């Protein structure tokens, strides 16, 4: 599955490193250096997945996630932060964020993206398969 990822982080270095980490397997469709630009790019680019920093200069990642989730709740959001993830899970989930990953454990970011992509693949396969009960009804009526 071709997955387009938007990276929202105020650190140019982090954007570059994360892009290199994920860009070899998925497509990075855009970058944003703050929350306001992130929400704007989310509307414009319509990514399949978003990686969000928590601590940004204008709007924190949880609020950005809340705004993005309100625009399109189907897009998975991953909060990727230097701060301790303990205590962030509940507010992140309330905002519509799928996962919270520490930047100190970059391998978990790849694992989280793989899990989400697998879930996306499975749900798209299920939506393309005609349920057996529907097929039976169609064959009996035809």
C-alpha positions in Angstrom: 0.0 0.0 0.0 1.3 3.5 -0.9 1.2 5.6 2.2 1.7 9.3 2.2 3.1 10.8 5.5 3.0 14.4 6.7 5.7 15.3 9.2 5.0 18.1 11.7 7.9 19.2 13.9 9.5 22.5 14.7 13.0 21.0 14.5 14.5 21.0 11.0 17.0 18.3 12.1 14.2 16.1 13.4 12.1 16.6 10.2 15.2 15.5 8.2 16.0 12.5 10.4 12.4 11.3 10.5 12.0 11.8 6.8 15.1 9.6 6.2 13.8 6.9 8.6 10.3 6.6 7.0 11.1 7.8 3.5 12.8 4.5 2.5 9.5 2.6 3.0 6.8 5.1 2.7 6.3 8.5 0.9 6.8 11.7 2.8 4.2 14.1 1.2 5.1 17.2 3.2 6.6 18.9 6.2 5.4 21.6 8.6 7.5 23.6 11.0 4.7 24.4 13.4 1.1 23.4 14.3 -0.7 26.1 12.4 1.2 25.2 9.2 0.6 21.5 10.0 -3.2 21.9 10.0 -3.0 23.9 6.8 -0.9 21.2 5.1 -3.1 18.5 6.4 -6.1 20.1 4.6 -4.1 20.7 1.4 -2.1 17.4 1.1 -4.7 15.0 2.6 -2.0 12.6 3.9 -2.7 9.0 4.9 -0.8 9.3 8.2 0.6 12.2 10.3 3.7 12.3 12.6 3.3 15.1 15.2 5.8 16.6 17.6 4.3 17.5 21.0 6.2 20.6 21.9 5.9 23.2 19.1 6.1 27.0 19.5 2.6 27.9 18.5 0.2 25.0 19.2 1.1 21.8 20.9 0.8 18.5 19.1 -2.2 17.3 21.1 -4.2 20.4 20.0 -2.9 20.0 16.4 -4.1 16.4 16.6 -7.5 17.5 17.9 -7.9 19.9 14.9 -6.7 17.4 12.4 -9.0 14.7 13.8 -12.0 17.1 13.5 -11.1 17.6 9.8 -10.7 13.9 9.0 -11.0 11.4 11.8 -10.0 8.5 9.5 -6.3 9.7 9.2 -4.1 8.0 11.9 -2.0 10.5 13.9 1.2 9.5 15.8 2.5 11.9 18.5 6.4 11.6 18.4 8.0 13.4 21.3 11.2 14.0 23.3 9.1 14.4 26.5 8.3 11.4 28.7 5.3 9.7 27.1 3.9 8.7 30.6 0.7 10.6 31.1 0.3 11.6 27.5 -1.7 8.6 26.3 -5.1 9.6 27.7 -5.1 13.3 26.5 -3.7 12.1 23.1 -6.4 9.5 22.7 -9.1 12.0 23.6 -7.7 14.3 20.9 -7.9 11.5 18.3 -4.2 10.5 18.3 -3.6 6.8 17.5 -0.2 6.3 19.2 2.3 8.1 21.4 6.0 7.3 20.7 9.2 8.6 22.3 11.8 10.1 20.0 14.3 8.2 22.2 12.9 5.0 20.8 12.9 5.7 17.1 12.5 2.0 16.2 9.0 2.1 17.9 8.0 4.8 15.4 8.7 2.4 12.5 6.9 -0.4 14.3 3.9 1.9 15.0 3.7 3.0 11.3 3.9 -0.7 10.2 1.0 -1.6 12.6 -1.1 1.3 11.3 -0.4 0.5 7.7 -1.3 -3.2 8.3 -4.6 -2.1 9.9 -5.2 0.2 6.9 -4.4 -2.7 4.5 -6.8 -5.0 6.3 -9.6 -2.5 6.5 -9.3 -1.7 2.8 -9.3 -5.4 1.9 -12.5 -5.9 4.0 -14.2 -3.0 2.3 -13.4 -4.4 -1.1 -14.8 -7.9 -0.3 -18.5 -8.4 -0.9 -20.0 -10.1 2.2 -21.1 -13.6 1.6 -24.6 -12.9 2.7 -24.8 -10.2 0.0 -23.4 -12.5 -2.7 -25.9 -15.2 -1.7 -28.8 -12.8 -1.9 -27.7 -11.5 -5.3 -27.3 -15.0 -6.8 -30.7 -16.0 -5.5 -32.4 -12.9 -6.9 -30.7 -13.1 -10.3 
